[in-house]
Amino acid sequence: MPLEPGNAAPLFSLPGAGGETISLESLRGHKIVLYFYPKDDTSGCTLEAQNFNAQSDAFAAAGAKVIGVSPDSVKSHDKFRAKYGLSFPLASDEAKSMLENYGVWVEKSMYGRKYMGVERTTLLIDREGRIARVWNKVKVPGHVEEVLAAAQALA
């Protein structure tokens, strides 16, 4: 069942880059931009991360915390953050349980081959832990600006 605005965001607790633990409960009281991406250090995912990073001050001014989530390992996230100077946390869901709970671990197809992977998706979660907005099948150009505008407009 797809998540929709008004739904409670499923709880999660995941290991993050730099040895931190990232949980929805610890972020309560903040707006959260939770973005799901397929793989560290690939062209689209790198551009998306760089775009979020470039707007990190604006997201902070809007009271929003940005968190990236992928099935990559913490070690991979550490290297990705260091390589591109990313200032926001990256959570690792190697077990894919959180990705499944959020409905972003889906069957994909490329060149006729079917496989499981992350559908690029972003959620804006309000201060009470409710989903305020969902962007499915995200195209990277212009996306971060749209998410930022929504975060700024959210009370």
Backbone as ProteinMPNN parsed JSONL, in Angstrom:
{"seq_chain_A": "MPLEPGNAAPLFSLPGAGGETISLESLRGHKIVLYFYPKDDTSGCTLEAQNFNAQSDAFAAAGAKVIGVSPDSVKSHDKFRAKYGLSFPLASDEAKSMLENYGVWVEKSMYGRKYMGVERTTLLIDREGRIARVWNKVKVPGHVEEVLAAAQALA", "coords_chain_A": {"N_chain_A": [[0.85, -1.187, 0.0], [0.743, 2.107, -0.991], [2.398, 4.912, 0.501], [0.855, 7.877, 1.636], [0.139, 11.447, 1.729], [-0.624, 12.574, 4.992], [-0.604, 10.076, 6.166], [0.946, 8.299, 8.895], [4.427, 8.35, 9.13], [6.321, 5.433, 8.641], [8.062, 4.013, 11.4], [11.614, 3.933, 11.897], [14.971, 2.794, 12.396], [18.198, 3.134, 11.647], [21.613, 2.292, 10.752], [24.041, 4.847, 10.229], [26.234, 6.845, 8.131], [29.455, 7.546, 9.428], [29.105, 6.273, 11.823], [26.795, 6.907, 13.215], [23.414, 6.528, 14.537], [20.39, 6.617, 12.897], [17.182, 7.607, 13.421], [13.616, 7.771, 13.114], [12.193, 8.511, 15.357], [14.065, 9.963, 16.902], [14.192, 12.257, 15.461], [11.842, 13.56, 15.694], [9.825, 16.469, 15.939], [11.179, 17.947, 14.168], [11.068, 19.025, 10.743], [11.362, 16.671, 8.155], [13.217, 15.726, 5.388], [13.188, 13.019, 3.585], [14.981, 11.187, 1.504], [15.125, 8.698, -0.952], [17.452, 6.761, -2.664], [19.028, 4.971, -5.391], [21.895, 4.111, -5.479], [25.122, 4.714, -4.111], [27.498, 7.054, -5.421], [26.868, 6.954, -8.172], [25.924, 8.432, -11.308], [23.333, 9.887, -11.395], [22.522, 9.707, -8.707], [24.646, 10.895, -7.393], [24.482, 13.524, -8.391], [21.965, 14.244, -7.365], [22.496, 14.117, -4.588], [24.49, 16.089, -4.397], [22.985, 18.321, -5.13], [21.094, 18.459, -3.013], [22.922, 18.916, -0.963], [23.998, 21.396, -1.708], [21.913, 23.035, -1.075], [21.746, 22.91, 1.64], [21.94, 24.832, 3.736], [19.666, 26.384, 3.254], [17.653, 24.47, 3.651], [18.081, 23.979, 6.369], [17.467, 26.509, 7.405], [14.765, 26.454, 6.914], [13.995, 24.741, 8.819], [14.241, 22.064, 8.328], [15.482, 18.75, 8.183], [17.652, 16.925, 6.17], [17.839, 13.653, 4.936], [19.442, 11.003, 3.409], [18.727, 7.809, 2.002], [19.756, 4.549, 1.211], [20.341, 1.174, -0.062], [23.036, 0.721, 0.219], [26.145, -0.025, 1.949], [27.289, 1.123, 5.22], [29.999, 1.709, 5.127], [30.314, 2.284, 2.383], [28.671, 4.559, 2.266], [30.151, 6.276, 3.948], [32.464, 6.704, 2.381], [31.275, 7.908, 0.134], [30.132, 10.24, 1.229], [32.466, 11.541, 2.112], [33.914, 11.855, -0.287], [32.352, 13.695, -1.738], [31.903, 15.718, 0.047], [29.548, 15.788, 1.602], [27.107, 17.1, 3.781], [24.931, 16.171, 5.157], [23.167, 13.43, 6.821], [23.495, 9.978, 5.797], [21.639, 7.104, 5.565], [21.889, 3.586, 6.022], [20.349, 0.812, 4.623], [20.787, -2.115, 4.374], [19.428, -4.497, 4.752], [17.026, -3.938, 3.664], [14.543, -3.613, 4.83], [13.369, -1.222, 5.805], [13.219, 0.182, 3.407], [11.354, -1.413, 2.105], [9.144, -1.059, 3.84], [8.552, 1.577, 3.315], [7.777, 1.385, 0.734], [9.467, 1.66, -1.465], [11.238, -0.204, -2.434], [11.252, -1.891, -5.173], [10.123, -3.796, -8.076], [12.025, -3.429, -10.942], [12.844, -2.607, -14.351], [15.19, -3.042, -16.931], [16.372, -2.856, -20.131], [14.808, -5.054, -20.752], [15.357, -6.812, -18.705], [14.369, -7.88, -15.541], [14.578, -6.731, -12.198], [15.163, -6.168, -8.667], [15.053, -3.044, -7.023], [15.755, 0.317, -5.785], [13.248, 2.715, -6.029], [13.567, 5.937, -7.006], [12.627, 8.244, -4.715], [11.102, 10.813, -2.756], [10.214, 11.985, 0.448], [8.422, 14.339, 2.382], [8.272, 14.934, 5.693], [6.288, 15.901, 8.405], [6.6, 17.797, 11.533], [5.377, 16.214, 13.442], [5.659, 13.663, 12.578], [4.131, 12.842, 10.442], [3.374, 12.172, 7.04], [3.798, 14.704, 4.768], [4.147, 15.253, 2.101], [4.729, 13.511, -0.981], [7.042, 12.521, -3.393], [7.184, 10.64, -6.158], [9.041, 8.423, -8.325], [11.216, 10.156, -9.001], [12.717, 12.693, -10.934], [15.866, 14.033, -11.279], [16.755, 16.765, -12.108], [15.838, 19.964, -11.012], [14.401, 18.98, -8.889], [15.246, 19.203, -6.131], [14.867, 21.897, -5.587], [12.1, 22.087, -5.729], [11.366, 20.448, -3.561], [12.533, 21.905, -1.477], [10.992, 24.293, -1.59], [8.514, 23.245, -0.804], [9.168, 22.392, 1.792], [9.737, 24.829, 2.969], [7.219, 25.981, 2.9], [5.757, 24.395, 4.593], [4.291, 24.332, 7.755]], "CA_chain_A": [[0.0, 0.0, 0.0], [1.617, 3.279, -1.076], [2.268, 5.934, 1.532], [0.224, 9.09, 1.12], [0.092, 12.544, 2.697], [-1.531, 12.339, 6.109], [-0.212, 8.829, 6.83], [2.105, 8.343, 9.795], [5.623, 7.782, 8.507], [6.765, 4.235, 9.371], [9.237, 4.189, 12.245], [12.824, 3.245, 11.46], [16.238, 3.074, 13.068], [19.197, 2.582, 10.731], [22.977, 2.793, 10.911], [24.374, 5.905, 9.291], [27.634, 7.158, 7.896], [30.101, 8.131, 10.59], [28.794, 5.501, 13.012], [25.597, 7.37, 13.92], [22.16, 5.825, 14.324], [19.384, 7.563, 12.413], [15.843, 7.068, 13.666], [12.525, 8.727, 12.969], [11.83, 8.975, 16.703], [15.024, 10.977, 17.36], [14.03, 13.449, 14.626], [10.529, 14.152, 15.937], [9.939, 17.888, 16.245], [11.805, 18.573, 12.996], [10.622, 18.603, 9.419], [12.351, 15.739, 7.626], [13.237, 15.395, 3.966], [13.726, 11.666, 3.503], [15.059, 10.846, 0.077], [15.593, 7.344, -1.241], [18.188, 6.741, -3.93], [19.479, 3.603, -5.663], [23.273, 3.658, -5.257], [26.176, 5.716, -3.92], [28.533, 7.337, -6.422], [26.438, 6.816, -9.568], [25.752, 9.801, -11.806], [22.098, 10.526, -10.933], [22.51, 9.76, -7.243], [25.641, 11.892, -7.002], [23.926, 14.839, -8.702], [20.896, 14.511, -6.399], [23.137, 14.387, -3.3], [25.156, 17.389, -4.494], [21.938, 19.342, -5.143], [20.611, 18.602, -1.643], [24.011, 19.495, -0.181], [24.124, 22.808, -2.078], [20.805, 23.766, -0.451], [21.659, 22.498, 3.048], [21.666, 25.997, 4.585], [18.262, 26.765, 3.042], [16.822, 23.475, 4.342], [18.236, 24.229, 7.805], [16.704, 27.722, 7.701], [13.354, 26.068, 6.868], [13.761, 23.818, 9.927], [14.156, 20.704, 7.776], [16.685, 17.91, 8.161], [17.725, 16.075, 4.984], [18.446, 12.335, 5.162], [19.438, 10.117, 2.255], [18.66, 6.383, 2.353], [19.94, 3.576, 0.13], [20.748, -0.123, 0.471], [24.495, 0.619, 0.3], [26.709, -0.214, 3.293], [27.772, 2.305, 5.928], [31.338, 1.986, 4.581], [30.093, 2.947, 1.103], [28.163, 5.896, 2.585], [31.269, 7.063, 4.474], [33.304, 7.097, 1.244], [30.468, 8.798, -0.703], [30.046, 11.541, 1.924], [33.795, 12.16, 2.115], [34.297, 12.207, -1.664], [31.595, 14.854, -2.224], [31.743, 16.702, 1.111], [28.13, 15.875, 1.963], [26.949, 17.54, 5.171], [23.743, 15.563, 5.769], [23.34, 11.997, 7.074], [23.067, 8.929, 4.876], [21.288, 5.899, 6.32], [22.112, 2.341, 5.295], [19.34, -0.231, 4.839], [21.231, -3.291, 3.623], [18.388, -5.533, 4.881], [15.933, -3.433, 2.827], [13.262, -3.64, 5.536], [12.8, 0.125, 5.804], [12.887, 0.478, 2.015], [10.088, -2.114, 1.838], [8.088, -0.393, 4.609], [8.23, 2.842, 2.65], [7.272, 1.08, -0.604], [10.386, 2.113, -2.516], [11.988, -1.357, -2.924], [10.284, -2.33, -6.18], [10.636, -4.457, -9.272], [12.368, -2.492, -12.004], [13.178, -3.283, -15.594], [16.112, -2.332, -17.811], [16.725, -3.668, -21.295], [14.038, -6.292, -20.686], [15.72, -7.598, -17.529], [13.694, -7.44, -14.329], [15.39, -6.824, -10.987], [14.666, -5.365, -7.555], [15.878, -1.873, -6.757], [15.126, 1.472, -5.152], [12.618, 3.718, -6.881], [13.956, 7.253, -6.487], [11.438, 8.803, -4.075], [11.367, 11.739, -1.658], [9.081, 12.281, 1.321], [8.531, 15.428, 3.337], [7.577, 14.49, 6.902], [6.104, 17.053, 9.286], [7.198, 17.734, 12.869], [4.696, 15.18, 14.235], [5.936, 12.349, 12.001], [3.155, 12.528, 9.397], [3.832, 12.474, 5.681], [3.186, 15.917, 4.238], [4.239, 15.263, 0.637], [5.468, 12.395, -1.562], [7.452, 12.639, -4.795], [7.525, 9.311, -6.674], [9.756, 8.361, -9.615], [11.854, 11.473, -9.064], [13.714, 13.093, -11.923], [16.76, 14.863, -10.475], [16.795, 18.207, -12.389], [14.781, 20.8, -10.44], [13.701, 18.309, -7.788], [15.614, 19.724, -4.816], [14.239, 23.206, -5.441], [10.686, 21.83, -5.457], [11.29, 19.935, -2.188], [12.852, 23.034, -0.611], [9.817, 25.168, -1.551], [7.493, 22.565, 0.008], [9.633, 22.409, 3.186], [9.585, 26.219, 3.442], [5.783, 26.268, 3.031], [5.185, 23.546, 5.645], [4.363, 24.974, 9.077]], "C_chain_A": [[0.892, 1.246, 0.0], [1.341, 4.266, 0.062], [1.727, 7.208, 0.903], [0.281, 10.19, 2.162], [-0.985, 12.287, 3.748], [-1.234, 11.053, 6.858], [0.91, 9.103, 7.824], [3.278, 7.709, 9.059], [6.04, 6.553, 9.31], [8.037, 4.509, 10.168], [10.418, 3.416, 11.669], [13.974, 3.639, 12.366], [17.301, 2.355, 12.248], [20.589, 3.091, 11.07], [23.26, 3.848, 9.841], [25.862, 6.063, 9.126], [28.199, 7.813, 9.143], [29.739, 7.443, 11.895], [27.556, 5.947, 13.765], [24.413, 6.439, 13.662], [21.118, 6.874, 13.958], [18.022, 6.926, 12.63], [14.803, 8.165, 13.52], [12.187, 9.334, 14.327], [12.763, 10.092, 17.174], [14.893, 12.287, 16.588], [12.686, 14.138, 14.834], [10.711, 15.6, 16.398], [10.617, 18.672, 15.135], [11.034, 18.163, 11.743], [11.734, 17.715, 8.871], [12.143, 15.581, 6.123], [13.951, 14.058, 3.879], [13.772, 11.309, 2.026], [15.743, 9.502, -0.105], [16.26, 7.357, -2.603], [18.8, 5.363, -4.127], [20.893, 3.253, -5.214], [24.233, 4.827, -5.117], [27.057, 5.821, -5.161], [28.164, 6.945, -7.852], [26.015, 8.211, -10.025], [24.5, 10.5, -11.267], [22.065, 10.705, -9.432], [23.509, 10.784, -6.726], [25.099, 13.294, -7.24], [22.829, 15.209, -7.694], [21.496, 14.874, -5.035], [23.806, 15.765, -3.309], [24.13, 18.525, -4.473], [21.36, 19.56, -3.741], [21.675, 19.297, -0.788], [24.146, 20.993, -0.445], [23.04, 23.662, -1.404], [20.707, 23.493, 1.053], [21.371, 23.674, 3.985], [20.207, 26.425, 4.464], [17.322, 25.767, 3.714], [16.889, 23.696, 5.851], [17.43, 25.46, 8.22], [15.203, 27.448, 7.706], [13.003, 25.095, 7.999], [13.67, 22.373, 9.495], [15.508, 20.008, 7.81], [16.592, 16.982, 6.955], [18.428, 14.776, 5.357], [18.319, 11.532, 3.875], [19.451, 8.672, 2.719], [18.868, 5.548, 1.099], [20.339, 2.242, 0.755], [22.265, -0.309, 0.551], [24.951, 0.495, 1.755], [27.115, 1.12, 3.911], [29.15, 2.696, 5.384], [31.23, 2.73, 3.24], [29.608, 4.384, 1.321], [29.284, 6.808, 3.095], [32.144, 7.585, 3.33], [32.573, 8.119, 0.37], [30.393, 10.195, -0.07], [31.38, 12.266, 1.87], [34.172, 12.659, 0.718], [33.628, 13.495, -2.131], [31.331, 15.896, -1.135], [30.298, 16.881, 1.557], [27.988, 16.173, 3.456], [25.762, 16.899, 5.882], [23.94, 14.054, 5.923], [22.837, 11.112, 5.931], [22.823, 7.674, 5.705], [21.437, 4.682, 5.421], [21.038, 1.32, 5.648], [19.696, -1.446, 3.985], [20.189, -4.404, 3.67], [17.147, -5.188, 4.058], [14.573, -3.427, 3.521], [12.602, -2.264, 5.566], [12.395, 0.532, 4.385], [11.554, -0.186, 1.635], [8.937, -1.45, 2.579], [7.642, 0.916, 3.97], [7.787, 2.64, 1.191], [8.175, 1.495, -1.74], [11.293, 1.006, -3.034], [11.04, -2.08, -3.876], [10.958, -3.101, -7.31], [10.844, -3.397, -10.345], [12.72, -3.305, -13.249], [14.124, -2.412, -16.409], [16.544, -3.286, -18.913], [16.046, -5.037, -21.229], [14.355, -7.18, -19.499], [15.032, -7.019, -16.308], [14.599, -7.669, -13.123], [14.747, -5.96, -9.908], [15.63, -4.207, -7.308], [15.074, -0.764, -6.112], [14.527, 2.376, -6.216], [12.92, 5.076, -6.252], [12.698, 7.992, -6.021], [11.879, 9.76, -2.975], [10.077, 11.945, -0.876], [9.418, 13.487, 2.17], [7.652, 15.03, 4.515], [7.487, 15.683, 7.849], [6.687, 16.801, 10.68], [6.592, 16.661, 13.759], [4.908, 13.777, 13.671], [4.91, 11.903, 10.973], [3.706, 12.949, 8.04], [3.065, 13.68, 5.153], [3.148, 15.896, 2.709], [5.07, 14.077, 0.186], [5.788, 12.73, -3.023], [7.91, 11.251, -5.231], [8.259, 9.438, -8.006], [10.416, 9.698, -9.938], [12.806, 11.575, -10.248], [14.553, 14.17, -11.239], [16.707, 16.357, -10.83], [15.576, 18.949, -11.821], [14.101, 20.216, -9.208], [13.991, 18.947, -6.43], [14.953, 21.08, -4.573], [12.746, 23.057, -5.109], [10.49, 21.338, -4.012], [11.552, 21.067, -1.193], [11.641, 23.973, -0.481], [8.713, 24.55, -0.685], [7.876, 22.576, 1.486], [9.469, 23.808, 3.773], [8.114, 26.545, 3.693], [5.126, 25.478, 4.17], [5.381, 24.203, 7.012], [5.223, 24.182, 10.04]], "O_chain_A": [[1.711, 1.417, 0.903], [0.207, 4.423, 0.514], [2.092, 7.571, -0.215], [0.451, 9.911, 3.349], [-2.093, 11.847, 3.441], [-1.561, 10.93, 8.039], [1.719, 10.011, 7.633], [3.135, 6.656, 8.438], [6.107, 6.619, 10.537], [8.966, 5.15, 9.678], [10.243, 2.376, 11.034], [13.947, 4.684, 13.017], [17.31, 1.127, 12.161], [20.74, 4.187, 11.611], [22.785, 3.754, 8.709], [26.654, 5.493, 9.877], [27.498, 8.552, 9.834], [30.033, 7.969, 12.968], [27.278, 5.429, 14.847], [24.408, 5.669, 12.702], [20.986, 7.895, 14.634], [17.732, 5.853, 12.101], [15.077, 9.339, 13.771], [11.925, 10.533, 14.429], [12.307, 11.063, 17.779], [15.422, 13.314, 17.014], [12.416, 15.175, 14.228], [11.634, 15.913, 17.149], [10.634, 19.903, 15.151], [10.429, 17.092, 11.693], [12.914, 17.98, 9.1], [11.03, 15.333, 5.658], [15.164, 13.972, 4.075], [12.737, 11.149, 1.379], [16.779, 9.212, 0.493], [15.718, 7.888, -3.572], [19.066, 4.657, -3.155], [21.089, 2.193, -4.62], [24.181, 5.793, -5.877], [27.326, 4.836, -5.848], [29.043, 6.636, -8.656], [25.773, 9.082, -9.19], [24.602, 11.605, -10.734], [21.627, 11.743, -8.936], [23.248, 11.464, -5.733], [25.241, 14.164, -6.38], [22.77, 16.346, -7.225], [21.053, 15.831, -4.399], [23.699, 16.516, -2.34], [24.373, 19.57, -3.871], [21.156, 20.7, -3.323], [21.353, 20.169, 0.019], [24.381, 21.771, 0.48], [23.228, 24.86, -1.191], [19.691, 23.811, 1.672], [20.617, 23.513, 4.945], [19.582, 26.789, 5.46], [16.306, 26.164, 4.285], [15.87, 23.61, 6.536], [16.785, 25.456, 9.269], [14.449, 28.119, 8.411], [11.853, 24.674, 8.124], [13.094, 21.544, 10.198], [16.54, 20.604, 7.503], [15.57, 16.329, 6.746], [19.474, 14.787, 6.006], [17.228, 11.397, 3.319], [20.103, 8.338, 3.708], [18.25, 5.792, 0.062], [20.638, 2.173, 1.947], [22.732, -1.389, 0.915], [24.223, 0.867, 2.675], [27.267, 2.12, 3.21], [29.432, 3.88, 5.201], [31.965, 3.686, 2.994], [30.069, 5.31, 0.653], [29.355, 7.977, 2.715], [32.518, 8.758, 3.31], [33.18, 9.088, -0.087], [30.568, 11.204, -0.754], [31.426, 13.469, 1.612], [34.691, 13.765, 0.57], [34.243, 14.298, -2.833], [30.605, 16.861, -1.375], [29.87, 17.996, 1.856], [28.667, 15.569, 4.287], [25.605, 17.069, 7.091], [24.777, 13.463, 5.241], [21.897, 11.452, 5.213], [23.695, 7.236, 6.455], [21.153, 4.733, 4.224], [20.836, 0.997, 6.819], [19.012, -1.766, 3.012], [20.078, -5.179, 2.721], [16.316, -6.055, 3.79], [13.549, -3.253, 2.859], [11.391, -2.159, 5.369], [11.351, 1.152, 4.188], [10.734, 0.406, 0.934], [7.857, -1.289, 2.011], [6.479, 1.306, 4.081], [7.461, 3.604, 0.499], [7.711, 1.667, -2.867], [12.051, 1.232, -3.978], [10.136, -2.793, -3.441], [12.177, -3.067, -7.478], [9.963, -2.583, -10.62], [12.871, -4.526, -13.196], [13.904, -1.211, -16.566], [17.022, -4.388, -18.647], [16.636, -6.05, -21.604], [13.695, -8.2, -19.299], [15.098, -5.815, -16.061], [15.298, -8.679, -13.041], [13.891, -5.124, -10.198], [16.849, -4.365, -7.372], [13.866, -0.887, -5.915], [15.196, 2.757, -7.176], [12.567, 5.327, -5.1], [11.823, 8.321, -6.822], [12.909, 9.545, -2.335], [8.995, 12.062, -1.451], [10.551, 13.647, 2.624], [6.449, 14.814, 4.364], [8.471, 16.387, 8.072], [7.203, 15.718, 10.96], [7.219, 16.237, 14.729], [4.395, 12.805, 14.225], [4.824, 10.716, 10.66], [4.411, 13.951, 7.919], [1.835, 13.673, 5.101], [2.235, 16.449, 2.096], [6.005, 13.673, 0.876], [4.92, 13.163, -3.782], [8.912, 10.742, -4.73], [8.114, 10.432, -8.719], [10.201, 10.282, -11.0], [13.591, 10.666, -10.522], [14.003, 15.119, -10.679], [16.62, 17.171, -9.911], [14.432, 18.601, -12.115], [13.307, 20.896, -8.557], [13.065, 19.202, -5.66], [14.527, 21.368, -3.455], [12.204, 23.814, -4.304], [9.559, 21.764, -3.328], [10.864, 21.172, -0.178], [11.307, 24.398, 0.625], [8.054, 25.256, 0.08], [7.012, 22.75, 2.346], [9.104, 23.956, 4.94], [7.8, 27.308, 4.607], [4.058, 25.857, 4.653], [6.494, 24.58, 7.378], [5.389, 24.581, 11.192]]}, "name": "protein", "num_of_chains": 1, "seq": "MPLEPGNAAPLFSLPGAGGETISLESLRGHKIVLYFYPKDDTSGCTLEAQNFNAQSDAFAAAGAKVIGVSPDSVKSHDKFRAKYGLSFPLASDEAKSMLENYGVWVEKSMYGRKYMGVERTTLLIDREGRIARVWNKVKVPGHVEEVLAAAQALA"}
